[in-house]
Amino acid sequence: MHDIGKVDTYKINEIGIAESLTNERLVGHMFFAMNLIKTIGEELEIENEWLLEVMHCIASHHGSIEWGSYKDCQSIEAGILSRVDYISSRNGMMEKRLQEYIQRESVDEEFKIYGDNYFSSTGIQGYIHQKVIEKNQEPEEE
C-alpha cells in the first residue's frame, strides 16, 4: 500500500522498464498514496487517527528525509515498513548478482548490493552450487 501512488507517477516504457513521470519528479508517489488513503478512509469513515498513522508510514517509508521521505520514522510500524521496503528494493540486484555467480560457477566471500556489504552465507553458497549443478546437467542447445 505504501507504493500505491506509483500507479500515478510511473509508466512502463516500450522495453518494459518503469520510468518516472513528471508528477513523480515534482511531487512523488508518497503524496498520491497518502491522498488515496485519506480519500478512501474518509469515504469509509475510518478513524482519522488511524488514517494519520497509516499516512505517516507512507510518508516515512524511505527511512529518513535525507533518503527521500517526507518525515523521519516516528513509530515502530513506520520503522518496520521502512526496513522491509529497503530490503525488497534490493531483490532485483540480488537476483542479478546470483545469476552472475551461477555463470561464474563460484561466489565471492563478500559482495556489495547497492553499496551494502553482504557475506556469502552457507545458504547462498549452497544455492549457487545447486544451480551450477543444474546448469551443467542441462542438455546443450543446438
PyMOL CGO cylinders between C-alpha atoms (Angstrom):
from pymol import cmd
from pymol.cgo import CYLINDER

trace = [
    CYLINDER, 0.00, 0.00, 0.00, 2.91, 2.39, 0.67, 0.3, 1, 1, 1, 1, 1, 1,
    CYLINDER, 2.91, 2.39, 0.67, 3.85, 2.44, -3.04, 0.3, 1, 1, 1, 1, 1, 1,
    CYLINDER, 3.85, 2.44, -3.04, 0.29, 2.52, -4.47, 0.3, 1, 1, 1, 1, 1, 1,
    CYLINDER, 0.29, 2.52, -4.47, 0.95, 6.09, -5.61, 0.3, 1, 1, 1, 1, 1, 1,
    CYLINDER, 0.95, 6.09, -5.61, 3.40, 4.74, -8.18, 0.3, 1, 1, 1, 1, 1, 1,
    CYLINDER, 3.40, 4.74, -8.18, 0.48, 3.79, -10.43, 0.3, 1, 1, 1, 1, 1, 1,
    CYLINDER, 0.48, 3.79, -10.43, 0.00, 7.54, -10.91, 0.3, 1, 1, 1, 1, 1, 1,
    CYLINDER, 0.00, 7.54, -10.91, 3.67, 8.50, -11.11, 0.3, 1, 1, 1, 1, 1, 1,
    CYLINDER, 3.67, 8.50, -11.11, 5.37, 5.85, -13.26, 0.3, 1, 1, 1, 1, 1, 1,
    CYLINDER, 5.37, 5.85, -13.26, 4.80, 4.27, -16.65, 0.3, 1, 1, 1, 1, 1, 1,
    CYLINDER, 4.80, 4.27, -16.65, 6.21, 1.16, -18.28, 0.3, 1, 1, 1, 1, 1, 1,
    CYLINDER, 6.21, 1.16, -18.28, 8.14, 2.11, -21.40, 0.3, 1, 1, 1, 1, 1, 1,
    CYLINDER, 8.14, 2.11, -21.40, 8.30, 0.22, -24.70, 0.3, 1, 1, 1, 1, 1, 1,
    CYLINDER, 8.30, 0.22, -24.70, 11.05, -2.11, -23.45, 0.3, 1, 1, 1, 1, 1, 1,
    CYLINDER, 11.05, -2.11, -23.45, 9.31, -2.94, -20.16, 0.3, 1, 1, 1, 1, 1, 1,
    CYLINDER, 9.31, -2.94, -20.16, 11.25, -0.62, -17.85, 0.3, 1, 1, 1, 1, 1, 1,
    CYLINDER, 11.25, -0.62, -17.85, 9.48, 1.64, -15.33, 0.3, 1, 1, 1, 1, 1, 1,
    CYLINDER, 9.48, 1.64, -15.33, 10.05, 5.33, -15.98, 0.3, 1, 1, 1, 1, 1, 1,
    CYLINDER, 10.05, 5.33, -15.98, 9.10, 8.13, -13.63, 0.3, 1, 1, 1, 1, 1, 1,
    CYLINDER, 9.10, 8.13, -13.63, 6.64, 10.71, -14.88, 0.3, 1, 1, 1, 1, 1, 1,
    CYLINDER, 6.64, 10.71, -14.88, 6.81, 14.45, -14.21, 0.3, 1, 1, 1, 1, 1, 1,
    CYLINDER, 6.81, 14.45, -14.21, 4.46, 14.12, -11.23, 0.3, 1, 1, 1, 1, 1, 1,
    CYLINDER, 4.46, 14.12, -11.23, 6.91, 11.67, -9.59, 0.3, 1, 1, 1, 1, 1, 1,
    CYLINDER, 6.91, 11.67, -9.59, 9.78, 14.10, -10.01, 0.3, 1, 1, 1, 1, 1, 1,
    CYLINDER, 9.78, 14.10, -10.01, 7.75, 17.12, -8.85, 0.3, 1, 1, 1, 1, 1, 1,
    CYLINDER, 7.75, 17.12, -8.85, 5.50, 15.69, -6.12, 0.3, 1, 1, 1, 1, 1, 1,
    CYLINDER, 5.50, 15.69, -6.12, 6.30, 11.99, -5.61, 0.3, 1, 1, 1, 1, 1, 1,
    CYLINDER, 6.30, 11.99, -5.61, 4.40, 8.75, -5.22, 0.3, 1, 1, 1, 1, 1, 1,
    CYLINDER, 4.40, 8.75, -5.22, 4.12, 9.15, -1.45, 0.3, 1, 1, 1, 1, 1, 1,
    CYLINDER, 4.12, 9.15, -1.45, 1.77, 12.11, -1.87, 0.3, 1, 1, 1, 1, 1, 1,
    CYLINDER, 1.77, 12.11, -1.87, -0.50, 10.20, -4.25, 0.3, 1, 1, 1, 1, 1, 1,
    CYLINDER, -0.50, 10.20, -4.25, -0.58, 7.18, -1.91, 0.3, 1, 1, 1, 1, 1, 1,
    CYLINDER, -0.58, 7.18, -1.91, -1.39, 9.31, 1.13, 0.3, 1, 1, 1, 1, 1, 1,
    CYLINDER, -1.39, 9.31, 1.13, -4.08, 11.19, -0.78, 0.3, 1, 1, 1, 1, 1, 1,
    CYLINDER, -4.08, 11.19, -0.78, -5.70, 7.91, -1.86, 0.3, 1, 1, 1, 1, 1, 1,
    CYLINDER, -5.70, 7.91, -1.86, -5.62, 6.52, 1.70, 0.3, 1, 1, 1, 1, 1, 1,
    CYLINDER, -5.62, 6.52, 1.70, -7.11, 9.72, 3.10, 0.3, 1, 1, 1, 1, 1, 1,
    CYLINDER, -7.11, 9.72, 3.10, -9.87, 9.87, 0.46, 0.3, 1, 1, 1, 1, 1, 1,
    CYLINDER, -9.87, 9.87, 0.46, -10.90, 6.22, 0.76, 0.3, 1, 1, 1, 1, 1, 1,
    CYLINDER, -10.90, 6.22, 0.76, -10.55, 6.27, 4.55, 0.3, 1, 1, 1, 1, 1, 1,
    CYLINDER, -10.55, 6.27, 4.55, -12.88, 9.24, 4.85, 0.3, 1, 1, 1, 1, 1, 1,
    CYLINDER, -12.88, 9.24, 4.85, -15.40, 7.63, 2.48, 0.3, 1, 1, 1, 1, 1, 1,
    CYLINDER, -15.40, 7.63, 2.48, -15.35, 4.51, 4.65, 0.3, 1, 1, 1, 1, 1, 1,
    CYLINDER, -15.35, 4.51, 4.65, -15.49, 6.64, 7.81, 0.3, 1, 1, 1, 1, 1, 1,
    CYLINDER, -15.49, 6.64, 7.81, -12.27, 5.17, 9.20, 0.3, 1, 1, 1, 1, 1, 1,
    CYLINDER, -12.27, 5.17, 9.20, -10.96, 6.83, 12.36, 0.3, 1, 1, 1, 1, 1, 1,
    CYLINDER, -10.96, 6.83, 12.36, -8.80, 9.84, 11.49, 0.3, 1, 1, 1, 1, 1, 1,
    CYLINDER, -8.80, 9.84, 11.49, -6.02, 8.97, 13.96, 0.3, 1, 1, 1, 1, 1, 1,
    CYLINDER, -6.02, 8.97, 13.96, -5.58, 5.55, 12.35, 0.3, 1, 1, 1, 1, 1, 1,
    CYLINDER, -5.58, 5.55, 12.35, -5.53, 7.14, 8.87, 0.3, 1, 1, 1, 1, 1, 1,
    CYLINDER, -5.53, 7.14, 8.87, -2.84, 9.56, 10.03, 0.3, 1, 1, 1, 1, 1, 1,
    CYLINDER, -2.84, 9.56, 10.03, -0.72, 6.69, 11.33, 0.3, 1, 1, 1, 1, 1, 1,
    CYLINDER, -0.72, 6.69, 11.33, -1.03, 4.85, 8.00, 0.3, 1, 1, 1, 1, 1, 1,
    CYLINDER, -1.03, 4.85, 8.00, -0.22, 8.07, 6.15, 0.3, 1, 1, 1, 1, 1, 1,
    CYLINDER, -0.22, 8.07, 6.15, 2.83, 8.54, 8.39, 0.3, 1, 1, 1, 1, 1, 1,
    CYLINDER, 2.83, 8.54, 8.39, 4.06, 5.06, 7.44, 0.3, 1, 1, 1, 1, 1, 1,
    CYLINDER, 4.06, 5.06, 7.44, 3.77, 6.04, 3.77, 0.3, 1, 1, 1, 1, 1, 1,
    CYLINDER, 3.77, 6.04, 3.77, 5.39, 9.46, 4.34, 0.3, 1, 1, 1, 1, 1, 1,
    CYLINDER, 5.39, 9.46, 4.34, 8.40, 7.88, 6.08, 0.3, 1, 1, 1, 1, 1, 1,
    CYLINDER, 8.40, 7.88, 6.08, 8.85, 4.59, 4.23, 0.3, 1, 1, 1, 1, 1, 1,
    CYLINDER, 8.85, 4.59, 4.23, 12.15, 5.68, 2.66, 0.3, 1, 1, 1, 1, 1, 1,
    CYLINDER, 12.15, 5.68, 2.66, 13.54, 5.79, 6.21, 0.3, 1, 1, 1, 1, 1, 1,
    CYLINDER, 13.54, 5.79, 6.21, 14.54, 9.43, 6.60, 0.3, 1, 1, 1, 1, 1, 1,
    CYLINDER, 14.54, 9.43, 6.60, 14.20, 12.82, 4.97, 0.3, 1, 1, 1, 1, 1, 1,
    CYLINDER, 14.20, 12.82, 4.97, 17.74, 12.57, 3.56, 0.3, 1, 1, 1, 1, 1, 1,
    CYLINDER, 17.74, 12.57, 3.56, 16.65, 9.41, 1.65, 0.3, 1, 1, 1, 1, 1, 1,
    CYLINDER, 16.65, 9.41, 1.65, 13.51, 11.00, 0.20, 0.3, 1, 1, 1, 1, 1, 1,
    CYLINDER, 13.51, 11.00, 0.20, 10.91, 10.54, 2.92, 0.3, 1, 1, 1, 1, 1, 1,
    CYLINDER, 10.91, 10.54, 2.92, 8.62, 13.40, 3.82, 0.3, 1, 1, 1, 1, 1, 1,
    CYLINDER, 8.62, 13.40, 3.82, 9.15, 12.59, 7.51, 0.3, 1, 1, 1, 1, 1, 1,
    CYLINDER, 9.15, 12.59, 7.51, 11.58, 10.54, 9.59, 0.3, 1, 1, 1, 1, 1, 1,
    CYLINDER, 11.58, 10.54, 9.59, 10.09, 7.33, 11.02, 0.3, 1, 1, 1, 1, 1, 1,
    CYLINDER, 10.09, 7.33, 11.02, 8.21, 8.08, 14.26, 0.3, 1, 1, 1, 1, 1, 1,
    CYLINDER, 8.21, 8.08, 14.26, 6.54, 4.74, 15.01, 0.3, 1, 1, 1, 1, 1, 1,
    CYLINDER, 6.54, 4.74, 15.01, 7.53, 1.09, 15.22, 0.3, 1, 1, 1, 1, 1, 1,
    CYLINDER, 7.53, 1.09, 15.22, 5.24, 0.31, 12.28, 0.3, 1, 1, 1, 1, 1, 1,
    CYLINDER, 5.24, 0.31, 12.28, 6.88, 3.01, 10.16, 0.3, 1, 1, 1, 1, 1, 1,
    CYLINDER, 6.88, 3.01, 10.16, 10.33, 1.72, 11.08, 0.3, 1, 1, 1, 1, 1, 1,
    CYLINDER, 10.33, 1.72, 11.08, 9.42, -1.86, 10.17, 0.3, 1, 1, 1, 1, 1, 1,
    CYLINDER, 9.42, -1.86, 10.17, 7.90, -0.77, 6.85, 0.3, 1, 1, 1, 1, 1, 1,
    CYLINDER, 7.90, -0.77, 6.85, 10.98, 1.29, 6.06, 0.3, 1, 1, 1, 1, 1, 1,
    CYLINDER, 10.98, 1.29, 6.06, 13.34, -1.67, 6.65, 0.3, 1, 1, 1, 1, 1, 1,
    CYLINDER, 13.34, -1.67, 6.65, 11.16, -4.08, 4.68, 0.3, 1, 1, 1, 1, 1, 1,
    CYLINDER, 11.16, -4.08, 4.68, 10.94, -1.60, 1.80, 0.3, 1, 1, 1, 1, 1, 1,
    CYLINDER, 10.94, -1.60, 1.80, 14.72, -1.18, 1.90, 0.3, 1, 1, 1, 1, 1, 1,
    CYLINDER, 14.72, -1.18, 1.90, 15.27, -4.94, 1.77, 0.3, 1, 1, 1, 1, 1, 1,
    CYLINDER, 15.27, -4.94, 1.77, 12.76, -5.50, -1.04, 0.3, 1, 1, 1, 1, 1, 1,
    CYLINDER, 12.76, -5.50, -1.04, 14.36, -2.73, -3.10, 0.3, 1, 1, 1, 1, 1, 1,
    CYLINDER, 14.36, -2.73, -3.10, 17.50, -4.87, -3.28, 0.3, 1, 1, 1, 1, 1, 1,
    CYLINDER, 17.50, -4.87, -3.28, 15.80, -8.01, -4.64, 0.3, 1, 1, 1, 1, 1, 1,
    CYLINDER, 15.80, -8.01, -4.64, 16.44, -7.16, -8.30, 0.3, 1, 1, 1, 1, 1, 1,
    CYLINDER, 16.44, -7.16, -8.30, 20.13, -6.55, -7.73, 0.3, 1, 1, 1, 1, 1, 1,
    CYLINDER, 20.13, -6.55, -7.73, 20.43, -9.71, -5.62, 0.3, 1, 1, 1, 1, 1, 1,
    CYLINDER, 20.43, -9.71, -5.62, 18.84, -11.76, -8.39, 0.3, 1, 1, 1, 1, 1, 1,
    CYLINDER, 18.84, -11.76, -8.39, 21.24, -10.25, -10.94, 0.3, 1, 1, 1, 1, 1, 1,
    CYLINDER, 21.24, -10.25, -10.94, 24.24, -10.91, -8.69, 0.3, 1, 1, 1, 1, 1, 1,
    CYLINDER, 24.24, -10.91, -8.69, 23.16, -14.54, -8.12, 0.3, 1, 1, 1, 1, 1, 1,
    CYLINDER, 23.16, -14.54, -8.12, 22.89, -15.09, -11.88, 0.3, 1, 1, 1, 1, 1, 1,
    CYLINDER, 22.89, -15.09, -11.88, 26.42, -13.71, -12.31, 0.3, 1, 1, 1, 1, 1, 1,
    CYLINDER, 26.42, -13.71, -12.31, 27.73, -16.15, -9.70, 0.3, 1, 1, 1, 1, 1, 1,
    CYLINDER, 27.73, -16.15, -9.70, 25.91, -19.07, -11.34, 0.3, 1, 1, 1, 1, 1, 1,
    CYLINDER, 25.91, -19.07, -11.34, 27.55, -18.20, -14.67, 0.3, 1, 1, 1, 1, 1, 1,
    CYLINDER, 27.55, -18.20, -14.67, 30.98, -17.89, -12.99, 0.3, 1, 1, 1, 1, 1, 1,
    CYLINDER, 30.98, -17.89, -12.99, 30.29, -21.09, -11.02, 0.3, 1, 1, 1, 1, 1, 1,
    CYLINDER, 30.29, -21.09, -11.02, 31.55, -19.51, -7.80, 0.3, 1, 1, 1, 1, 1, 1,
    CYLINDER, 31.55, -19.51, -7.80, 30.56, -16.86, -5.29, 0.3, 1, 1, 1, 1, 1, 1,
    CYLINDER, 30.56, -16.86, -5.29, 32.72, -14.19, -3.68, 0.3, 1, 1, 1, 1, 1, 1,
    CYLINDER, 32.72, -14.19, -3.68, 33.23, -14.35, 0.06, 0.3, 1, 1, 1, 1, 1, 1,
    CYLINDER, 33.23, -14.35, 0.06, 31.85, -10.80, 0.34, 0.3, 1, 1, 1, 1, 1, 1,
    CYLINDER, 31.85, -10.80, 0.34, 29.91, -8.70, -2.16, 0.3, 1, 1, 1, 1, 1, 1,
    CYLINDER, 29.91, -8.70, -2.16, 28.06, -5.41, -2.38, 0.3, 1, 1, 1, 1, 1, 1,
    CYLINDER, 28.06, -5.41, -2.38, 24.50, -4.72, -3.43, 0.3, 1, 1, 1, 1, 1, 1,
    CYLINDER, 24.50, -4.72, -3.43, 23.67, -1.03, -3.87, 0.3, 1, 1, 1, 1, 1, 1,
    CYLINDER, 23.67, -1.03, -3.87, 26.64, -0.20, -1.63, 0.3, 1, 1, 1, 1, 1, 1,
    CYLINDER, 26.64, -0.20, -1.63, 25.68, -2.54, 1.22, 0.3, 1, 1, 1, 1, 1, 1,
    CYLINDER, 25.68, -2.54, 1.22, 28.16, -5.25, 2.22, 0.3, 1, 1, 1, 1, 1, 1,
    CYLINDER, 28.16, -5.25, 2.22, 26.94, -8.86, 2.36, 0.3, 1, 1, 1, 1, 1, 1,
    CYLINDER, 26.94, -8.86, 2.36, 28.78, -12.09, 3.02, 0.3, 1, 1, 1, 1, 1, 1,
    CYLINDER, 28.78, -12.09, 3.02, 28.14, -15.30, 1.15, 0.3, 1, 1, 1, 1, 1, 1,
    CYLINDER, 28.14, -15.30, 1.15, 26.41, -17.44, 3.73, 0.3, 1, 1, 1, 1, 1, 1,
    CYLINDER, 26.41, -17.44, 3.73, 26.34, -21.21, 3.56, 0.3, 1, 1, 1, 1, 1, 1,
    CYLINDER, 26.34, -21.21, 3.56, 22.77, -20.86, 2.24, 0.3, 1, 1, 1, 1, 1, 1,
    CYLINDER, 22.77, -20.86, 2.24, 23.87, -18.64, -0.67, 0.3, 1, 1, 1, 1, 1, 1,
    CYLINDER, 23.87, -18.64, -0.67, 26.88, -20.88, -1.37, 0.3, 1, 1, 1, 1, 1, 1,
    CYLINDER, 26.88, -20.88, -1.37, 24.62, -23.96, -1.39, 0.3, 1, 1, 1, 1, 1, 1,
    CYLINDER, 24.62, -23.96, -1.39, 22.14, -22.22, -3.70, 0.3, 1, 1, 1, 1, 1, 1,
    CYLINDER, 22.14, -22.22, -3.70, 24.90, -21.29, -6.18, 0.3, 1, 1, 1, 1, 1, 1,
    CYLINDER, 24.90, -21.29, -6.18, 26.37, -24.80, -6.02, 0.3, 1, 1, 1, 1, 1, 1,
    CYLINDER, 26.37, -24.80, -6.02, 22.96, -26.40, -6.71, 0.3, 1, 1, 1, 1, 1, 1,
    CYLINDER, 22.96, -26.40, -6.71, 22.22, -24.03, -9.62, 0.3, 1, 1, 1, 1, 1, 1,
    CYLINDER, 22.22, -24.03, -9.62, 25.65, -24.71, -11.13, 0.3, 1, 1, 1, 1, 1, 1,
    CYLINDER, 25.65, -24.71, -11.13, 24.96, -28.47, -10.96, 0.3, 1, 1, 1, 1, 1, 1,
    CYLINDER, 24.96, -28.47, -10.96, 21.55, -27.94, -12.61, 0.3, 1, 1, 1, 1, 1, 1,
    CYLINDER, 21.55, -27.94, -12.61, 23.08, -25.69, -15.28, 0.3, 1, 1, 1, 1, 1, 1,
    CYLINDER, 23.08, -25.69, -15.28, 25.75, -28.25, -16.11, 0.3, 1, 1, 1, 1, 1, 1,
    CYLINDER, 25.75, -28.25, -16.11, 23.18, -31.06, -16.36, 0.3, 1, 1, 1, 1, 1, 1,
    CYLINDER, 23.18, -31.06, -16.36, 21.04, -29.23, -18.93, 0.3, 1, 1, 1, 1, 1, 1,
    CYLINDER, 21.04, -29.23, -18.93, 21.39, -30.52, -22.49, 0.3, 1, 1, 1, 1, 1, 1,
    CYLINDER, 21.39, -30.52, -22.49, 23.19, -28.02, -24.72, 0.3, 1, 1, 1, 1, 1, 1,
    CYLINDER, 23.19, -28.02, -24.72, 21.06, -26.13, -27.22, 0.3, 1, 1, 1, 1, 1, 1,
    CYLINDER, 21.06, -26.13, -27.22, 21.78, -26.79, -30.89, 0.3, 1, 1, 1, 1, 1, 1,
]
cmd.load_cgo(trace, "trace")
